[in-house]
Structure formats: structure tokens, C-alpha cells
Amino acid sequence: MSITTYFYYVWQVITNALWFNPKVVEIVEAYPNTFWITLGVAILGGISLLLGQSIILFINRVRPGRFVVSLLLNGILYTLSLVVWAASIWLIGDILLNNIDIDFSTALRIMFVTAAPMTLGFLVLMPYLGTPISKVLHVWSLLLTIGVVRFQYHVGLTTSLIIVGLGWLLILLMTFTIGRPVVYARNAVWHRIVGSPMDAKPEDILLTFSDTQGGKAVKRD
């Protein structure tokens, strides 16, 4: 498969997932070789999310090489978060619906599809509109996840909501227990590279930057 063909398929998965086309999930479930395509969707989602915060990198004068590395690392980190998300939902689904046999690799491929809305994460770069856009993208991805679980386990909306909700609670529990060192290390690395907290908004950075420049101007006067 050529690079052009690969990205064509990635684009097809993204566009069909954004429109909640169930056929894309059917194809991903039926063909294991779609793993690399859905993986591409997940990594692009993570890269785009960081692009939405790239102003933080620019203001902190991150070198171009480090900027590219940061994008790739964020793509990988976001993909790993989807792996954990897929594992929690797969585990909860297996416990609640033990009569349904779904292998983890299939659940993982389908979960990668839910990253499609995050490929629009670069729009978060817009000052003052970034936060609402971010919330819309996360809700969009959540709705895709609920739809995917319904299709994957052949259950109704209520059962799907329960599985996704319990999966989220499991991740939350892990984050505040065994996952705390991992979260701390991730945030420390981010702060060391870009010089700003991981949850900083573009407008906050701009305000800080403008205040700094204003202070310098006063000193010059």
C-alpha cells in the first residue's frame, strides 16, 4: 500500500466517522488489517490536539525540531490513552455481557475510530473560541464512543451508556490511584518542554505574554 493510498483510507475513516456512518465500524470490525489505518486516525487526532495548543510552543520559543517531536509524542500519548480507554470499556463490557465474545484487538481498532473528531483539534487554537470548540469535539467523540459500544455489543442506548460510564469511572479511579505517578510524569515533561502548565489556554498564554511585553515597554520608557 502506497503512502497516498494509506492516507486516502485514513481520510475515508475520519470523514465517515464524523458523520456517524455505521459502515466504517462494520469494515473496521470485519478486517483486522485496518489496524494501521485506525492507528493513523488516533495519532493524527493527538497531533491535531497539540496543534490546537501550538501557540504555547511558539511563545515559549520551542525549536522546530523539538516542536515536531512534541507533535509526534502527543500523538503517541493520545493513542495510548485510547488503548487504556478501550481496555476499560472492553473489561466492563466483558463483565456485564459475558455471553458476548469480542476480542480486544477488535475493540481497540473500533476505539481508534472515535478519535476522528480530534483531528479537528487544531481549531482549538482560536482564542476565546478554543474552549467551546474543545468541549464540542470531546462531546462528539463521546457520542461516537457510545454509538460504537452499541454496535460492538449489540445493546441498547441505556446499556451502552452504563458500559461507557463505568469505563470512565474505572479510568478515573486508576488516574487518582496507580496512575498518579504517570500523570505527574507526563505533566512534568510537558512543562519542561513548553514552559507552561498542560491545561493552559491560548488566551491565558497570550495575556501573560502581552503583560510581559508591556512591562518591558514600561521599563524602556
N, C-alpha and C positions, 0 to 999 in steps of 0.2 A: 504494500500500500504506500503510495507516494504521500509526501507531506501535504500537498494540495488536497488530495482525496481525504486524508485524515481530518484536516480542519474543516472540510466540507461536511463530513459526518458529524463532527463536534457541533458545528453551526446548526445542523438539522436537529440534533438532540436539544440544543438550547432553545431554538425557536418553537419547536413543538411542545417542549415542557412549559415554556412561558404561557402558552395558550391552553394548557391543561389537556393536551391531546393524549388520550389513553393509549394510542397505538405505540407511542415511543416507549412506554413502560412495558408493553407486551413484547416488543422487539428486544429490549434490554434483558427482560426476564428469559426469553427463549434462546438467546445466543450469548454464550459465555465469552466469546471473543470481543464483545462490546465493552469489556472491562477497561481497555486502554482509552476508548473513546469517552466513556463516562468519567474516567480519571482525569482526562483533559478538561472536561467541564468543571470538575471540582477545583483543579489547580487554577484555571482561569478565573473562577469565582474568587478565590483567595487573592490572586494578583490584583484583580479589579477593586476589591475591597481596600487594599492598601493604596492603590492609585487614588481612591477617594480621599485618602489622608495624606497624599503626597506633598501637599503644601507644608506639612510638618517637616518632611525630609528636606525640602528645598530651603526653608527658612533656617533650618539647622545646618545648612550647607553640607549635606551628605554628598560625598564624592559620587560621580556617575557609576563607577564600578560597584561601590557599596550599595547604591540605590538599586541596581539591577539584582544584586544578591538579596537585598531585603525583599524585593518583589517575589523572587523565587521562593525564599524561605517562608514568606507569608502564605504563598500558595500551598506549600507543603504542610505548614501548620494547620491551615484551614482544612485541608484534606484529612489530616489526622483527627481533627475534631469531628469530622463527618464519620470517620471509622468508629470512634467512640459512640457517637450518636446512633449509628446503625447497630452496633453491638448491644446497646442498651434496649433499643426497640425490639431487636431480634430476640433478646433474652426474655423480655416481658411478654412478647407475643408467644414465645415457646411455652412459657409457664401458664399463661391464661388459655392458650389454644393448643394444648399438647397433642391434639389429633391432626394438626396440620404440619406437614413436613416441608420446611423451607430451609435450604442450606444458606450458610452465612454469606458465601460469595455472591449469591443472587441478591440477598438483602443489601449487600454493600454496593453492588452496581446500581441498584434502584435508588439507594440513598444518595449516591453521587449526582443523580439526575436533579435532585431537589436543590442543588447549588446553582441551577440555571438563573434564578433572579439575581444572584450575587454577581453575575457577570456584568450587571449594570451598576455595580458598586462605585465605579468612578464618578457617578453623578453626585455622590455624597460630597464631592469636592466643593460644590456650590455653597458659598457662605450663607448662613441663616436658613437655607432650604435643605442643607445637608442632613440635619437630624430628622425631619419629617420623611425625607426620601429613604433614609436608612431604616426607619420603622416600617415603611411600606414594603421595602424589599424583604425584611425579616418576616413580616406577616405573610407575604407572598410565598416565601419559602416554606413557612409553617403550613399553609394551606396545601401546598404541593405534597408535603410530608404526610398530612392527614389523608389526602387522596391516594397517595402511593400505598399507605398501610391498608386502606380499604381494598384496593386492588390486589395487593400482595396476599392478604389473609382472607379475602372474600367475605368481609364482615360489613356491618352497617356503620353509619356515622358515629353512633354512640360508642360502640366497641372500639372503633378507630381512635376516637378522642381519648378513651381510657388508656389505650396502649401508649399513645404518644405522650399523654400527661404523666403516666407512671415512668416512662422512659426519661422524660425531662427531670422528674423528681430524683431518679436514680443518679443522673449526671450531676444534679445539684448537690446531692449527698456526697458523691465522690469528690466534687470540687472543694467542699468545705472540710473534707477529712483527708483521705490519702492523696488527693490531688493538689492540696495546698502548696507543697514544695514545687510541683511542676508549674503551677500558675505563678508563683513568686519568681521562679527562674525565668519564665517567659517574659514577665513584665520587666525584670531587671535587665535582661538582654535588650529588650526594646528601648528602654530608657537610656541605656548605654550607647546604643547606636544612633538614635534620633534626638536624644536630649529632652524629650517631653514624655509625660505620662501616656500610657496606652489609650486612655479614654479621653484625651484632649480633643476638643472640637476645633475645626479650622478657624472659626471666628474668634475663639479664645486665643489661639496662637497669633492670629493677625492683630488682635488687640494688644497682646503683650509686646509683639514686635513693634507696633506703632508707638506704644508708650516708651519703649527703649529708644527708638529713633528720635522721638520728641525730646527725651531727656538729653540726648547728645546735642540736639539743636540748641537747647537752652544753654548748655554748657559752653557751646561755641559763641553764643551771643554774649 
